[in-house]
Amino acid sequence: VQLQASGGGSVQAGGSLRLACAASGGTFSSYGMGWFRQGPGKEREFVAAISWSGTFTYYADSVKGRFTISRDNAKNTVYLQMNSLKPEDTAVYSCAQSSTSSGSSMLQERQYSYWGQGTQVTVSS
């Protein structure tokens, strides 16, 4: 499985970005997908996850109400719509494919088998 993230960039606080992660190989529609981020000098942290069908979504408290995760199984792509961005959202954002199809265990890094290379998001004040 290969994951290619795109859509990062530089925006001012309050702005929006939409990240996309295209998957190739494997069976995309059978597995949950997640987004993680790693800010400067910080450990990688969970951002959002979505079940195989898109029915269930999970968010970190820090992004609830601002970020929306979605997926298009026909395009083997998962998205992260980020609105009302804050400087503290600055990080490298990576997508990952879970080893499970759904469930709150997707909040945990160890549940993910495949990782993309990451895309930089920079939010200026």
C-alpha positions in Angstrom: 0.0 0.0 0.0 1.3 3.4 -0.9 -0.2 6.6 0.4 0.4 10.0 -1.1 -0.7 13.1 0.8 -1.1 16.5 -0.9 -2.8 19.9 -0.3 -0.6 21.4 2.4 0.6 25.0 2.2 0.9 28.2 4.1 -2.2 30.1 5.2 -3.1 32.9 7.7 -4.9 32.1 10.9 -8.6 31.7 10.2 -8.0 30.3 6.8 -8.8 26.9 5.3 -6.9 24.0 3.6 -8.1 20.7 2.3 -5.7 17.8 2.4 -6.0 14.7 0.3 -4.4 11.3 0.6 -4.5 9.0 -2.4 -4.0 5.3 -1.8 -2.7 2.7 -4.2 -2.4 -1.1 -3.8 -4.3 -3.1 -1.2 -8.0 -2.8 -0.5 -8.7 0.8 0.4 -12.4 0.4 1.1 -11.9 -2.3 3.7 -9.9 -0.3 6.2 -10.2 2.8 8.3 -8.0 5.7 7.6 -6.5 8.4 9.8 -4.7 11.7 9.8 -1.9 12.4 12.3 0.4 15.5 12.7 3.7 16.3 14.1 4.4 19.9 15.0 7.9 21.4 15.5 9.5 19.9 18.6 6.4 17.8 19.3 5.5 14.2 19.2 3.2 12.9 16.5 -0.4 13.1 17.5 -3.8 11.8 16.3 -6.0 14.3 14.4 -8.9 12.4 12.9 -10.0 9.0 11.7 -12.8 7.5 9.6 -14.2 4.0 9.4 -14.1 2.0 6.2 -17.5 3.1 5.0 -17.3 6.6 6.3 -20.1 6.1 8.8 -18.0 6.7 11.9 -15.5 9.6 12.4 -13.2 10.4 15.3 -11.5 13.6 16.1 -9.0 15.0 18.5 -10.5 17.5 20.9 -8.2 20.2 19.6 -9.7 20.0 16.1 -13.4 19.1 16.8 -15.7 21.5 15.1 -13.0 22.8 12.8 -11.7 19.8 10.8 -13.8 17.3 8.9 -12.5 13.9 7.6 -14.2 12.2 4.7 -13.4 9.6 2.1 -14.3 8.6 -1.4 -13.8 4.8 -1.8 -14.4 5.1 -5.5 -11.3 7.3 -5.8 -9.3 5.5 -3.0 -8.9 8.9 -1.4 -9.3 10.3 2.1 -9.7 14.0 2.8 -9.2 16.4 5.7 -11.0 19.7 5.4 -9.4 22.1 7.8 -11.2 25.3 8.7 -10.5 28.1 11.2 -6.9 27.2 11.2 -4.7 28.4 14.1 -1.0 28.8 14.4 -0.9 25.8 16.7 -2.2 23.6 13.8 1.2 24.1 12.1 2.7 20.6 11.5 3.5 18.0 9.1 0.3 16.1 8.4 0.5 12.4 7.5 -2.2 10.0 6.4 -2.2 6.4 7.5 -4.2 3.2 6.8 -5.5 1.4 9.9 -5.3 -2.4 10.3 -8.9 -2.3 11.4 -12.1 -1.2 9.6 -13.5 1.0 12.4 -13.6 1.6 16.2 -12.1 3.9 18.7 -8.8 2.0 18.5 -8.1 4.0 15.4 -7.1 6.9 17.7 -4.0 4.9 18.5 -0.9 5.0 16.3 -0.1 1.4 16.8 -3.3 0.5 14.9 -1.9 1.8 11.6 0.0 -0.4 9.2 0.9 2.0 6.4 1.9 5.7 6.4 2.2 8.4 3.8 5.1 10.8 3.5 3.4 13.8 5.0 2.5 17.3 3.8 3.5 20.6 5.6 0.8 22.9 6.9 2.0 26.3 8.1 -0.5 28.7 9.8 0.8 32.2 10.4 -0.8 34.7 12.9 
